Amino acid sequence: MKLIVKHAHWMILELLRAPAYVVATIAFPALFYMIFAVPESNDAASSNMLVASFSCFSVFGVMFLQFGVGVSQERSNTWYLYLKTLPLHSWKLIAARFLSAIFFSLLASLGIILLSLIFTKVNLSLERWIEFIVLLHLAGVIFCFMGLALGLWASEKSSLPIGNLIYLPLSFAGGLWKPPSILPEIVQDASKYLPTRHYGEVMWSFVSNSKVELENISYLLAYMCMFALVSFIGFRKEQSRRGF
């Protein structure tokens, strides 16, 4: 565990030294929130629902897109090849990247939360905010596995465009920008089977003090297992190709 934390620490420091990365990580979801959510936050209920939606959007972006692109780029990096020669299990390197993704997704979601406190009528106690952040990241871990699958199967050049082709439609169709009820009917039907929709449902239930449905948790767990399996196959393929 010490090696995992140490490696995650250096990964985080490396990214923190790239201001463009940090600013983009926080600014992109915050900009979407200011454009699409703040004008619609008319009361405490709508404010709570919208901060949940765009917090999900921010975590999804970091844990899936940036995580996946980072894994893909790292595979072609000579530093990655050097690390593979060290007496350090590959799963520890992946675990360290998971921790790094959680750190930056926390920064992104805190940006959304800060804006909601300043510009909207969001109404959650300090205890509920802490529970909200914990649940947001626990449920969002599924997207690290999704990003890992992208990073292991896509090439360095194709990972970003492929990731965007998945990230943006899933965000829209999952109801993270606009409520699922106002989406086109065909999108509403498809939305019921998407991981982003069930992720949103978990967080919407939390902020509205409703019971989290077992169906939503089951879908997220099923998707996590599926993406973990795809990642494992891609990982073995990569090991075989590299001769490790």
C-alpha positions in Angstrom: 0.0 0.0 0.0 2.9 2.3 0.8 4.3 1.9 -2.8 0.8 2.6 -4.3 0.4 5.8 -2.2 3.9 7.0 -3.1 3.5 6.4 -6.8 0.1 8.2 -6.7 1.7 11.1 -4.9 4.3 11.5 -7.7 1.6 11.2 -10.3 -0.5 13.9 -8.7 2.6 16.2 -8.3 3.4 15.7 -12.0 0.0 16.8 -13.1 -0.2 19.7 -10.6 2.9 21.0 -12.3 0.9 21.3 -15.5 -1.4 24.3 -14.9 -3.3 23.8 -18.2 -4.3 20.3 -17.0 -5.5 21.5 -13.6 -7.4 24.5 -14.9 -9.1 22.5 -17.6 -10.0 19.8 -15.1 -11.8 22.3 -12.9 -12.9 24.9 -15.5 -14.6 22.7 -18.1 -17.3 21.2 -15.9 -17.6 24.5 -13.9 -18.3 26.3 -17.2 -21.0 23.9 -18.2 -22.5 24.3 -14.8 -22.6 28.1 -15.0 -24.2 28.0 -18.5 -26.7 25.2 -18.1 -27.4 24.8 -14.4 -27.2 28.1 -12.6 -30.0 29.8 -14.6 -32.3 26.8 -13.9 -31.5 26.7 -10.2 -34.7 28.5 -9.1 -35.2 27.0 -5.7 -33.5 24.6 -3.2 -34.9 21.5 -4.8 -33.8 22.3 -8.3 -30.5 23.6 -7.1 -29.8 20.3 -5.2 -30.7 18.2 -8.3 -28.6 20.3 -10.6 -25.5 20.3 -8.4 -25.8 16.5 -8.2 -26.1 16.2 -12.0 -23.1 18.4 -12.8 -21.0 16.9 -10.0 -21.6 13.5 -11.7 -20.6 15.1 -15.0 -17.3 16.4 -13.5 -16.4 13.1 -11.9 -17.3 11.2 -15.0 -15.1 13.4 -17.1 -12.0 12.9 -14.9 -12.5 9.2 -14.0 -13.3 8.1 -17.5 -12.0 10.5 -20.1 -8.8 11.9 -18.5 -8.0 8.6 -16.8 -8.5 6.6 -20.0 -6.5 9.0 -22.2 -3.7 9.1 -19.5 -3.5 5.3 -19.5 -3.3 5.2 -23.3 -0.6 7.8 -23.5 1.4 6.2 -20.7 1.5 2.9 -22.6 3.7 4.4 -25.3 5.9 6.3 -22.8 9.4 5.1 -22.3 9.0 5.9 -18.6 6.1 3.3 -18.5 8.4 0.7 -20.1 11.0 1.4 -17.4 8.5 1.1 -14.6 7.5 -2.3 -16.0 11.1 -3.5 -15.5 11.0 -2.7 -11.7 9.9 -5.2 -9.1 6.5 -3.5 -8.8 3.3 -5.3 -9.8 1.4 -3.7 -12.6 -1.8 -3.7 -10.6 -0.1 -1.3 -8.1 0.6 1.1 -10.9 -3.0 1.0 -11.9 -4.2 1.4 -8.3 -2.0 4.5 -8.0 -3.5 6.0 -11.2 -7.0 5.3 -9.6 -6.0 7.3 -6.6 -4.7 10.1 -8.8 -8.0 10.1 -10.8 -10.0 10.3 -7.5 -7.9 13.3 -6.3 -8.5 15.3 -9.5 -12.2 14.3 -9.7 -12.5 15.6 -6.1 -11.0 19.0 -7.3 -13.5 19.1 -10.2 -16.5 18.3 -8.1 -15.5 20.8 -5.4 -15.4 23.5 -8.1 -19.0 22.7 -8.9 -20.0 22.7 -5.2 -18.3 26.0 -4.5 -20.2 27.6 -7.4 -23.5 26.2 -6.2 -23.0 27.6 -2.8 -22.2 31.1 -4.2 -24.8 31.3 -7.0 -27.7 29.0 -6.1 -30.1 28.2 -3.3 -28.6 24.7 -2.8 -29.5 23.4 0.7 -27.4 20.7 2.2 -25.9 20.6 5.7 -22.1 20.1 6.2 -22.7 16.5 7.2 -24.8 15.9 4.0 -22.1 17.5 1.9 -19.5 15.2 3.2 -21.7 12.2 2.6 -22.5 13.5 -0.9 -18.9 13.8 -1.8 -18.1 10.3 -0.5 -21.0 8.7 -2.3 -20.2 10.7 -5.5 -16.8 9.1 -5.7 -17.7 5.6 -4.5 -20.4 5.3 -7.2 -18.1 7.0 -9.7 -15.3 4.4 -9.4 -17.0 2.4 -12.1 -15.8 5.0 -14.6 -12.2 4.4 -13.7 -12.7 0.8 -14.9 -14.4 2.2 -18.0 -11.5 4.6 -18.6 -9.0 1.8 -18.0 -10.7 -0.3 -20.7 -10.5 2.7 -23.1 -6.8 3.3 -22.2 -5.8 -0.4 -22.7 -7.7 -0.9 -26.0 -7.3 2.4 -27.8 -4.1 3.8 -29.2 -2.5 7.0 -28.0 -3.8 9.0 -31.0 -7.3 7.5 -31.0 -8.1 7.5 -27.3 -9.1 11.1 -27.0 -11.5 11.3 -30.0 -13.0 7.9 -29.1 -13.3 9.0 -25.5 -15.1 12.2 -26.4 -17.5 10.2 -28.7 -18.4 8.2 -25.6 -18.1 10.9 -22.9 -20.3 13.6 -24.4 -23.2 11.4 -25.6 -23.3 9.4 -22.4 -23.4 12.7 -20.4 -26.3 14.0 -22.4 -28.3 10.8 -22.7 -27.7 10.0 -19.1 -29.5 13.2 -18.0 -26.4 14.9 -16.5 -27.1 18.1 -18.5 -30.8 18.2 -18.7 -33.4 16.1 -16.7 -34.1 12.7 -18.3 -37.8 13.6 -18.4 -37.3 16.4 -21.0 -35.0 14.4 -23.3 -36.4 13.1 -26.6 -38.4 9.9 -26.1 -36.0 7.7 -28.0 -33.2 9.0 -25.8 -35.2 8.5 -22.7 -35.7 4.8 -23.6 -32.0 4.3 -24.2 -31.1 6.3 -21.1 -32.5 3.6 -18.8 -29.7 1.3 -19.7 -26.8 3.7 -19.4 -24.3 3.8 -16.5 -24.4 7.6 -16.4 -28.2 7.5 -15.9 -28.0 5.1 -13.0 -25.1 7.1 -11.5 -27.3 10.2 -11.7 -30.2 8.4 -10.2 -28.1 7.4 -7.2 -27.1 11.0 -6.6 -30.5 12.5 -7.3 -32.0 10.2 -4.8 -29.5 11.3 -2.2 -30.0 15.0 -2.6 -33.8 14.6 -2.6 -33.7 12.4 0.5 -35.3 9.5 -1.4 -34.4 5.9 -1.2 -31.6 4.8 -3.5 -33.1 2.0 -5.7 -31.4 -1.4 -5.7 -31.8 -1.4 -9.5 -29.5 1.6 -9.9 -26.8 0.0 -7.7 -27.1 -3.3 -9.5 -26.7 -1.7 -12.9 -23.6 0.1 -11.7 -22.1 -3.0 -10.2 -22.8 -5.0 -13.4 -21.2 -2.3 -15.6 -18.2 -2.2 -13.2 -17.7 -6.0 -13.6 -18.1 -5.8 -17.3 -15.5 -3.0 -17.7 -13.2 -4.7 -15.2 -13.3 -7.9 -17.4 -12.7 -5.9 -20.6 -9.8 -4.1 -18.8 -8.3 -7.4 -17.6 -8.4 -8.9 -21.2 -6.8 -5.7 -22.5 -4.2 -5.8 -19.8 -3.2 -9.4 -20.6 -3.0 -8.5 -24.3 -0.7 -5.6 -23.5 1.5 -7.8 -21.3 1.7 -10.4 -24.1 2.5 -7.7 -26.7 5.3 -6.1 -24.5 6.7 -9.5 -23.5 6.3 -8.9 -19.7 
